[in-house]
Amino acid sequence: MANNSKEARDRAEASFKKQEQRAREGAKAMADYEAEGRAMREKTARLKSLRMAKQAAEKEDVAERGPK
């Protein structure tokens, strides 16, 4: 009887450890996902800013030279 109790406790502990590991992995995956999204938004904002600056410079250059 003591053997069955120990086996049941060992199985429960193993199951709990697996569940904890999955929770840690899930939290890490979510953090990675959020970091990638944040990096993508920052990159997009930077590229948009560069594009708008380029367009403004081109527009100013055309205004200085006059229409063709």
HTML snippet that shows the backbone in 3Dmol.js (N, CA, C, O; Angstrom):
<script src="https://3Dmol.org/build/3Dmol-min.js"></script>
<div id="view" style="width:600px;height:400px;position:relative"></div>
<script>
const pdb = `
ATOM      1  N   MET A   1       0.819  -1.190   0.000  1.00  0.00           N
ATOM      2  CA  MET A   1       0.000   0.000   0.000  1.00  0.00           C
ATOM      3  C   MET A   1       0.870   1.262   0.000  1.00  0.00           C
ATOM      4  O   MET A   1       0.579   2.226  -0.708  1.00  0.00           O
ATOM      5  N   ALA A   2       1.923   1.244   0.791  1.00  0.00           N
ATOM      6  CA  ALA A   2       2.825   2.396   0.835  1.00  0.00           C
ATOM      7  C   ALA A   2       3.473   2.608  -0.525  1.00  0.00           C
ATOM      8  O   ALA A   2       3.766   3.737  -0.917  1.00  0.00           O
ATOM      9  N   ASN A   3       3.695   1.508  -1.238  1.00  0.00           N
ATOM     10  CA  ASN A   3       4.315   1.584  -2.556  1.00  0.00           C
ATOM     11  C   ASN A   3       3.403   2.299  -3.542  1.00  0.00           C
ATOM     12  O   ASN A   3       3.860   3.131  -4.326  1.00  0.00           O
ATOM     13  N   ASN A   4       2.086   1.969  -3.503  1.00  0.00           N
ATOM     14  CA  ASN A   4       1.126   2.619  -4.389  1.00  0.00           C
ATOM     15  C   ASN A   4       1.029   4.108  -4.085  1.00  0.00           C
ATOM     16  O   ASN A   4       0.920   4.932  -4.993  1.00  0.00           O
ATOM     17  N   SER A   5       1.070   4.441  -2.809  1.00  0.00           N
ATOM     18  CA  SER A   5       0.987   5.838  -2.404  1.00  0.00           C
ATOM     19  C   SER A   5       2.201   6.611  -2.905  1.00  0.00           C
ATOM     20  O   SER A   5       2.067   7.739  -3.379  1.00  0.00           O
ATOM     21  N   LYS A   6       3.372   6.015  -2.803  1.00  0.00           N
ATOM     22  CA  LYS A   6       4.592   6.671  -3.281  1.00  0.00           C
ATOM     23  C   LYS A   6       4.550   6.833  -4.792  1.00  0.00           C
ATOM     24  O   LYS A   6       4.919   7.884  -5.316  1.00  0.00           O
ATOM     25  N   GLU A   7       4.107   5.807  -5.489  1.00  0.00           N
ATOM     26  CA  GLU A   7       4.011   5.883  -6.953  1.00  0.00           C
ATOM     27  C   GLU A   7       3.027   6.974  -7.373  1.00  0.00           C
ATOM     28  O   GLU A   7       3.295   7.737  -8.301  1.00  0.00           O
ATOM     29  N   ALA A   8       1.907   7.040  -6.697  1.00  0.00           N
ATOM     30  CA  ALA A   8       0.903   8.061  -7.018  1.00  0.00           C
ATOM     31  C   ALA A   8       1.475   9.458  -6.768  1.00  0.00           C
ATOM     32  O   ALA A   8       1.275  10.368  -7.573  1.00  0.00           O
ATOM     33  N   ARG A   9       2.186   9.623  -5.653  1.00  0.00           N
ATOM     34  CA  ARG A   9       2.800  10.917  -5.344  1.00  0.00           C
ATOM     35  C   ARG A   9       3.867  11.265  -6.389  1.00  0.00           C
ATOM     36  O   ARG A   9       3.953  12.412  -6.828  1.00  0.00           O
ATOM     37  N   ASP A  10       4.671  10.286  -6.784  1.00  0.00           N
ATOM     38  CA  ASP A  10       5.707  10.515  -7.803  1.00  0.00           C
ATOM     39  C   ASP A  10       5.077  10.916  -9.139  1.00  0.00           C
ATOM     40  O   ASP A  10       5.567  11.816  -9.821  1.00  0.00           O
ATOM     41  N   ARG A  11       3.990  10.240  -9.503  1.00  0.00           N
ATOM     42  CA  ARG A  11       3.301  10.604 -10.759  1.00  0.00           C
ATOM     43  C   ARG A  11       2.727  12.012 -10.670  1.00  0.00           C
ATOM     44  O   ARG A  11       2.814  12.786 -11.623  1.00  0.00           O
ATOM     45  N   ALA A  12       2.143  12.337  -9.526  1.00  0.00           N
ATOM     46  CA  ALA A  12       1.563  13.673  -9.340  1.00  0.00           C
ATOM     47  C   ALA A  12       2.652  14.748  -9.408  1.00  0.00           C
ATOM     48  O   ALA A  12       2.457  15.798 -10.019  1.00  0.00           O
ATOM     49  N   GLU A  13       3.793  14.478  -8.779  1.00  0.00           N
ATOM     50  CA  GLU A  13       4.892  15.438  -8.822  1.00  0.00           C
ATOM     51  C   GLU A  13       5.427  15.597 -10.238  1.00  0.00           C
ATOM     52  O   GLU A  13       5.714  16.714 -10.668  1.00  0.00           O
ATOM     53  N   ALA A  14       5.565  14.497 -10.967  1.00  0.00           N
ATOM     54  CA  ALA A  14       6.043  14.558 -12.349  1.00  0.00           C
ATOM     55  C   ALA A  14       5.064  15.351 -13.216  1.00  0.00           C
ATOM     56  O   ALA A  14       5.472  16.165 -14.044  1.00  0.00           O
ATOM     57  N   SER A  15       3.784  15.105 -13.016  1.00  0.00           N
ATOM     58  CA  SER A  15       2.759  15.829 -13.767  1.00  0.00           C
ATOM     59  C   SER A  15       2.811  17.323 -13.444  1.00  0.00           C
ATOM     60  O   SER A  15       2.704  18.162 -14.338  1.00  0.00           O
ATOM     61  N   PHE A  16       2.973  17.645 -12.177  1.00  0.00           N
ATOM     62  CA  PHE A  16       3.047  19.049 -11.756  1.00  0.00           C
ATOM     63  C   PHE A  16       4.270  19.726 -12.359  1.00  0.00           C
ATOM     64  O   PHE A  16       4.185  20.862 -12.827  1.00  0.00           O
ATOM     65  N   LYS A  17       5.403  19.039 -12.351  1.00  0.00           N
ATOM     66  CA  LYS A  17       6.629  19.608 -12.925  1.00  0.00           C
ATOM     67  C   LYS A  17       6.476  19.854 -14.426  1.00  0.00           C
ATOM     68  O   LYS A  17       6.923  20.878 -14.943  1.00  0.00           O
ATOM     69  N   LYS A  18       5.839  18.904 -15.121  1.00  0.00           N
ATOM     70  CA  LYS A  18       5.587  19.089 -16.556  1.00  0.00           C
ATOM     71  C   LYS A  18       4.695  20.298 -16.790  1.00  0.00           C
ATOM     72  O   LYS A  18       4.935  21.091 -17.701  1.00  0.00           O
ATOM     73  N   GLN A  19       3.669  20.435 -15.969  1.00  0.00           N
ATOM     74  CA  GLN A  19       2.743  21.557 -16.100  1.00  0.00           C
ATOM     75  C   GLN A  19       3.468  22.879 -15.846  1.00  0.00           C
ATOM     76  O   GLN A  19       3.256  23.853 -16.568  1.00  0.00           O
ATOM     77  N   GLU A  20       4.319  22.912 -14.825  1.00  0.00           N
ATOM     78  CA  GLU A  20       5.099  24.122 -14.549  1.00  0.00           C
ATOM     79  C   GLU A  20       6.021  24.459 -15.717  1.00  0.00           C
ATOM     80  O   GLU A  20       6.141  25.621 -16.103  1.00  0.00           O
ATOM     81  N   GLN A  21       6.669  23.442 -16.274  1.00  0.00           N
ATOM     82  CA  GLN A  21       7.579  23.646 -17.411  1.00  0.00           C
ATOM     83  C   GLN A  21       6.811  24.214 -18.604  1.00  0.00           C
ATOM     84  O   GLN A  21       7.280  25.143 -19.261  1.00  0.00           O
ATOM     85  N   ARG A  22       5.638  23.659 -18.882  1.00  0.00           N
ATOM     86  CA  ARG A  22       4.815  24.165 -19.989  1.00  0.00           C
ATOM     87  C   ARG A  22       4.418  25.621 -19.758  1.00  0.00           C
ATOM     88  O   ARG A  22       4.411  26.425 -20.690  1.00  0.00           O
ATOM     89  N   ALA A  23       4.091  25.948 -18.520  1.00  0.00           N
ATOM     90  CA  ALA A  23       3.709  27.325 -18.194  1.00  0.00           C
ATOM     91  C   ALA A  23       4.888  28.268 -18.415  1.00  0.00           C
ATOM     92  O   ALA A  23       4.714  29.356 -18.965  1.00  0.00           O
ATOM     93  N   ARG A  24       6.090  27.860 -17.992  1.00  0.00           N
ATOM     94  CA  ARG A  24       7.280  28.695 -18.208  1.00  0.00           C
ATOM     95  C   ARG A  24       7.565  28.872 -19.692  1.00  0.00           C
ATOM     96  O   ARG A  24       7.869  29.975 -20.146  1.00  0.00           O
ATOM     97  N   GLU A  25       7.464  27.778 -20.446  1.00  0.00           N
ATOM     98  CA  GLU A  25       7.712  27.846 -21.883  1.00  0.00           C
ATOM     99  C   GLU A  25       6.669  28.728 -22.568  1.00  0.00           C
ATOM    100  O   GLU A  25       6.993  29.486 -23.482  1.00  0.00           O
ATOM    101  N   GLY A  26       5.431  28.626 -22.125  1.00  0.00           N
ATOM    102  CA  GLY A  26       4.366  29.456 -22.700  1.00  0.00           C
ATOM    103  C   GLY A  26       4.598  30.931 -22.421  1.00  0.00           C
ATOM    104  O   GLY A  26       4.400  31.773 -23.297  1.00  0.00           O
ATOM    105  N   ALA A  27       5.018  31.244 -21.198  1.00  0.00           N
ATOM    106  CA  ALA A  27       5.292  32.645 -20.846  1.00  0.00           C
ATOM    107  C   ALA A  27       6.459  33.179 -21.670  1.00  0.00           C
ATOM    108  O   ALA A  27       6.436  34.325 -22.119  1.00  0.00           O
ATOM    109  N   LYS A  28       7.476  32.348 -21.866  1.00  0.00           N
ATOM    110  CA  LYS A  28       8.635  32.781 -22.658  1.00  0.00           C
ATOM    111  C   LYS A  28       8.225  32.989 -24.122  1.00  0.00           C
ATOM    112  O   LYS A  28       8.633  33.962 -24.756  1.00  0.00           O
ATOM    113  N   ALA A  29       7.426  32.078 -24.643  1.00  0.00           N
ATOM    114  CA  ALA A  29       6.967  32.205 -26.028  1.00  0.00           C
ATOM    115  C   ALA A  29       6.149  33.482 -26.202  1.00  0.00           C
ATOM    116  O   ALA A  29       6.297  34.178 -27.206  1.00  0.00           O
ATOM    117  N   MET A  30       5.296  33.795 -25.241  1.00  0.00           N
ATOM    118  CA  MET A  30       4.483  35.008 -25.317  1.00  0.00           C
ATOM    119  C   MET A  30       5.367  36.243 -25.254  1.00  0.00           C
ATOM    120  O   MET A  30       5.140  37.204 -25.989  1.00  0.00           O
ATOM    121  N   ALA A  31       6.368  36.230 -24.391  1.00  0.00           N
ATOM    122  CA  ALA A  31       7.284  37.367 -24.287  1.00  0.00           C
ATOM    123  C   ALA A  31       8.058  37.549 -25.597  1.00  0.00           C
ATOM    124  O   ALA A  31       8.258  38.675 -26.052  1.00  0.00           O
ATOM    125  N   ASP A  32       8.488  36.448 -26.193  1.00  0.00           N
ATOM    126  CA  ASP A  32       9.195  36.523 -27.482  1.00  0.00           C
ATOM    127  C   ASP A  32       8.278  37.081 -28.568  1.00  0.00           C
ATOM    128  O   ASP A  32       8.690  37.921 -29.368  1.00  0.00           O
ATOM    129  N   TYR A  33       7.038  36.609 -28.589  1.00  0.00           N
ATOM    130  CA  TYR A  33       6.056  37.068 -29.571  1.00  0.00           C
ATOM    131  C   TYR A  33       5.809  38.573 -29.435  1.00  0.00           C
ATOM    132  O   TYR A  33       5.771  39.302 -30.426  1.00  0.00           O
ATOM    133  N   GLU A  34       5.642  39.020 -28.193  1.00  0.00           N
ATOM    134  CA  GLU A  34       5.401  40.442 -27.958  1.00  0.00           C
ATOM    135  C   GLU A  34       6.626  41.280 -28.329  1.00  0.00           C
ATOM    136  O   GLU A  34       6.482  42.374 -28.874  1.00  0.00           O
ATOM    137  N   ALA A  35       7.825  40.779 -28.039  1.00  0.00           N
ATOM    138  CA  ALA A  35       9.053  41.500 -28.382  1.00  0.00           C
ATOM    139  C   ALA A  35       9.206  41.609 -29.900  1.00  0.00           C
ATOM    140  O   ALA A  35       9.611  42.654 -30.409  1.00  0.00           O
ATOM    141  N   GLU A  36       8.885  40.542 -30.616  1.00  0.00           N
ATOM    142  CA  GLU A  36       8.956  40.583 -32.072  1.00  0.00           C
ATOM    143  C   GLU A  36       7.964  41.590 -32.636  1.00  0.00           C
ATOM    144  O   GLU A  36       8.290  42.334 -33.561  1.00  0.00           O
ATOM    145  N   GLY A  37       6.757  41.618 -32.085  1.00  0.00           N
ATOM    146  CA  GLY A  37       5.744  42.575 -32.534  1.00  0.00           C
ATOM    147  C   GLY A  37       6.177  44.008 -32.277  1.00  0.00           C
ATOM    148  O   GLY A  37       5.996  44.884 -33.123  1.00  0.00           O
ATOM    149  N   ARG A  38       6.747  44.238 -31.109  1.00  0.00           N
ATOM    150  CA  ARG A  38       7.223  45.581 -30.760  1.00  0.00           C
ATOM    151  C   ARG A  38       8.356  45.999 -31.707  1.00  0.00           C
ATOM    152  O   ARG A  38       8.381  47.134 -32.182  1.00  0.00           O
ATOM    153  N   ALA A  39       9.283  45.091 -31.978  1.00  0.00           N
ATOM    154  CA  ALA A  39      10.389  45.389 -32.891  1.00  0.00           C
ATOM    155  C   ALA A  39       9.866  45.691 -34.292  1.00  0.00           C
ATOM    156  O   ALA A  39      10.369  46.590 -34.966  1.00  0.00           O
ATOM    157  N   MET A  40       8.865  44.947 -34.727  1.00  0.00           N
ATOM    158  CA  MET A  40       8.286  45.162 -36.058  1.00  0.00           C
ATOM    159  C   MET A  40       7.618  46.538 -36.127  1.00  0.00           C
ATOM    160  O   MET A  40       7.779  47.257 -37.113  1.00  0.00           O
ATOM    161  N   ARG A  41       6.872  46.904 -35.083  1.00  0.00           N
ATOM    162  CA  ARG A  41       6.215  48.216 -35.082  1.00  0.00           C
ATOM    163  C   ARG A  41       7.243  49.353 -35.070  1.00  0.00           C
ATOM    164  O   ARG A  41       7.067  50.364 -35.749  1.00  0.00           O
ATOM    165  N   GLU A  42       8.317  49.178 -34.294  1.00  0.00           N
ATOM    166  CA  GLU A  42       9.357  50.204 -34.250  1.00  0.00           C
ATOM    167  C   GLU A  42      10.046  50.344 -35.599  1.00  0.00           C
ATOM    168  O   GLU A  42      10.306  51.458 -36.054  1.00  0.00           O
ATOM    169  N   LYS A  43      10.338  49.232 -36.231  1.00  0.00           N
ATOM    170  CA  LYS A  43      10.987  49.254 -37.548  1.00  0.00           C
ATOM    171  C   LYS A  43      10.070  49.905 -38.578  1.00  0.00           C
ATOM    172  O   LYS A  43      10.518  50.710 -39.395  1.00  0.00           O
ATOM    173  N   THR A  44       8.792  49.555 -38.534  1.00  0.00           N
ATOM    174  CA  THR A  44       7.827  50.136 -39.467  1.00  0.00           C
ATOM    175  C   THR A  44       7.735  51.645 -39.276  1.00  0.00           C
ATOM    176  O   THR A  44       7.695  52.392 -40.253  1.00  0.00           O
ATOM    177  N   ALA A  45       7.701  52.097 -38.031  1.00  0.00           N
ATOM    178  CA  ALA A  45       7.631  53.531 -37.749  1.00  0.00           C
ATOM    179  C   ALA A  45       8.887  54.242 -38.248  1.00  0.00           C
ATOM    180  O   ALA A  45       8.808  55.335 -38.808  1.00  0.00           O
ATOM    181  N   ARG A  46      10.042  53.618 -38.042  1.00  0.00           N
ATOM    182  CA  ARG A  46      11.304  54.222 -38.499  1.00  0.00           C
ATOM    183  C   ARG A  46      11.329  54.323 -40.024  1.00  0.00           C
ATOM    184  O   ARG A  46      11.706  55.358 -40.574  1.00  0.00           O
ATOM    185  N   LEU A  47      10.931  53.259 -40.698  1.00  0.00           N
ATOM    186  CA  LEU A  47      10.924  53.277 -42.155  1.00  0.00           C
ATOM    187  C   LEU A  47       9.912  54.289 -42.699  1.00  0.00           C
ATOM    188  O   LEU A  47      10.176  54.958 -43.697  1.00  0.00           O
ATOM    189  N   LYS A  48       8.767  54.398 -42.047  1.00  0.00           N
ATOM    190  CA  LYS A  48       7.758  55.373 -42.472  1.00  0.00           C
ATOM    191  C   LYS A  48       8.310  56.788 -42.325  1.00  0.00           C
ATOM    192  O   LYS A  48       8.115  57.635 -43.196  1.00  0.00           O
ATOM    193  N   SER A  49       8.994  57.030 -41.224  1.00  0.00           N
ATOM    194  CA  SER A  49       9.586  58.345 -40.993  1.00  0.00           C
ATOM    195  C   SER A  49      10.620  58.666 -42.067  1.00  0.00           C
ATOM    196  O   SER A  49      10.654  59.779 -42.591  1.00  0.00           O
ATOM    197  N   LEU A  50      11.457  57.693 -42.391  1.00  0.00           N
ATOM    198  CA  LEU A  50      12.470  57.899 -43.439  1.00  0.00           C
ATOM    199  C   LEU A  50      11.811  58.154 -44.799  1.00  0.00           C
ATOM    200  O   LEU A  50      12.244  59.025 -45.554  1.00  0.00           O
ATOM    201  N   ARG A  51      10.769  57.391 -45.098  1.00  0.00           N
ATOM    202  CA  ARG A  51      10.072  57.566 -46.376  1.00  0.00           C
ATOM    203  C   ARG A  51       9.438  58.948 -46.463  1.00  0.00           C
ATOM    204  O   ARG A  51       9.522  59.615 -47.494  1.00  0.00           O
ATOM    205  N   MET A  52       8.802  59.372 -45.371  1.00  0.00           N
ATOM    206  CA  MET A  52       8.155  60.686 -45.377  1.00  0.00           C
ATOM    207  C   MET A  52       9.197  61.804 -45.497  1.00  0.00           C
ATOM    208  O   MET A  52       8.950  62.800 -46.177  1.00  0.00           O
ATOM    209  N   ALA A  53      10.340  61.654 -44.856  1.00  0.00           N
ATOM    210  CA  ALA A  53      11.404  62.655 -44.964  1.00  0.00           C
ATOM    211  C   ALA A  53      11.924  62.708 -46.391  1.00  0.00           C
ATOM    212  O   ALA A  53      12.182  63.788 -46.922  1.00  0.00           O
ATOM    213  N   LYS A  54      12.078  61.551 -47.012  1.00  0.00           N
ATOM    214  CA  LYS A  54      12.544  61.499 -48.397  1.00  0.00           C
ATOM    215  C   LYS A  54      11.532  62.172 -49.322  1.00  0.00           C
ATOM    216  O   LYS A  54      11.909  62.950 -50.198  1.00  0.00           O
ATOM    217  N   GLN A  55      10.255  61.875 -49.126  1.00  0.00           N
ATOM    218  CA  GLN A  55       9.221  62.481 -49.958  1.00  0.00           C
ATOM    219  C   GLN A  55       9.179  63.993 -49.770  1.00  0.00           C
ATOM    220  O   GLN A  55       9.004  64.730 -50.741  1.00  0.00           O
ATOM    221  N   ALA A  56       9.336  64.463 -48.541  1.00  0.00           N
ATOM    222  CA  ALA A  56       9.333  65.902 -48.280  1.00  0.00           C
ATOM    223  C   ALA A  56      10.541  66.566 -48.936  1.00  0.00           C
ATOM    224  O   ALA A  56      10.431  67.667 -49.476  1.00  0.00           O
ATOM    225  N   ALA A  57      11.693  65.896 -48.890  1.00  0.00           N
ATOM    226  CA  ALA A  57      12.894  66.445 -49.520  1.00  0.00           C
ATOM    227  C   ALA A  57      12.725  66.501 -51.031  1.00  0.00           C
ATOM    228  O   ALA A  57      13.124  67.479 -51.664  1.00  0.00           O
ATOM    229  N   GLU A  58      12.139  65.466 -51.611  1.00  0.00           N
ATOM    230  CA  GLU A  58      11.902  65.453 -53.054  1.00  0.00           C
ATOM    231  C   GLU A  58      10.917  66.551 -53.457  1.00  0.00           C
ATOM    232  O   GLU A  58      11.091  67.218 -54.476  1.00  0.00           O
ATOM    233  N   LYS A  59       9.883  66.723 -52.638  1.00  0.00           N
ATOM    234  CA  LYS A  59       8.883  67.755 -52.916  1.00  0.00           C
ATOM    235  C   LYS A  59       9.525  69.139 -52.834  1.00  0.00           C
ATOM    236  O   LYS A  59       9.252  70.004 -53.666  1.00  0.00           O
ATOM    237  N   GLU A  60      10.368  69.342 -51.844  1.00  0.00           N
ATOM    238  CA  GLU A  60      11.058  70.622 -51.689  1.00  0.00           C
ATOM    239  C   GLU A  60      12.010  70.859 -52.854  1.00  0.00           C
ATOM    240  O   GLU A  60      12.130  71.984 -53.340  1.00  0.00           O
ATOM    241  N   ASP A  61      12.684  69.811 -53.302  1.00  0.00           N
ATOM    242  CA  ASP A  61      13.613  69.912 -54.421  1.00  0.00           C
ATOM    243  C   ASP A  61      12.867  70.298 -55.699  1.00  0.00           C
ATOM    244  O   ASP A  61      13.345  71.126 -56.475  1.00  0.00           O
ATOM    245  N   VAL A  62      11.710  69.703 -55.914  1.00  0.00           N
ATOM    246  CA  VAL A  62      10.898  70.026 -57.091  1.00  0.00           C
ATOM    247  C   VAL A  62      10.409  71.483 -56.999  1.00  0.00           C
ATOM    248  O   VAL A  62      10.383  72.194 -58.003  1.00  0.00           O
ATOM    249  N   ALA A  63      10.030  71.912 -55.814  1.00  0.00           N
ATOM    250  CA  ALA A  63       9.544  73.278 -55.642  1.00  0.00           C
ATOM    251  C   ALA A  63      10.654  74.287 -55.913  1.00  0.00           C
ATOM    252  O   ALA A  63      10.395  75.358 -56.463  1.00  0.00           O
ATOM    253  N   GLU A  64      11.865  73.966 -55.541  1.00  0.00           N
ATOM    254  CA  GLU A  64      12.986  74.874 -55.781  1.00  0.00           C
ATOM    255  C   GLU A  64      13.341  74.958 -57.268  1.00  0.00           C
ATOM    256  O   GLU A  64      13.690  76.030 -57.761  1.00  0.00           O
ATOM    257  N   ARG A  65      13.255  73.840 -57.976  1.00  0.00           N
ATOM    258  CA  ARG A  65      13.592  73.820 -59.397  1.00  0.00           C
ATOM    259  C   ARG A  65      12.436  74.300 -60.273  1.00  0.00           C
ATOM    260  O   ARG A  65      12.634  74.703 -61.419  1.00  0.00           O
ATOM    261  N   GLY A  66      11.264  74.251 -59.731  1.00  0.00           N
ATOM    262  CA  GLY A  66      10.099  74.650 -60.495  1.00  0.00           C
ATOM    263  C   GLY A  66       9.540  73.473 -61.263  1.00  0.00           C
ATOM    264  O   GLY A  66      10.206  72.451 -61.428  1.00  0.00           O
ATOM    265  N   PRO A  67       8.310  73.623 -61.731  1.00  0.00           N
ATOM    266  CA  PRO A  67       7.682  72.518 -62.474  1.00  0.00           C
ATOM    267  C   PRO A  67       8.350  72.350 -63.831  1.00  0.00           C
ATOM    268  O   PRO A  67       8.912  73.296 -64.382  1.00  0.00           O
ATOM    269  N   LYS A  68       8.280  71.160 -64.350  1.00  0.00           N
ATOM    270  CA  LYS A  68       8.898  70.850 -65.650  1.00  0.00           C
ATOM    271  C   LYS A  68       7.979  71.218 -66.776  1.00  0.00           C
ATOM    272  O   LYS A  68       8.326  71.031 -67.942  1.00  0.00           O
TER     273      LYS A  68
END
`;
const viewer = $3Dmol.createViewer("view");
viewer.addModel(pdb, "pdb");
viewer.setStyle({}, {cartoon: {color: "spectrum"}});
viewer.zoomTo();
viewer.render();
</script>
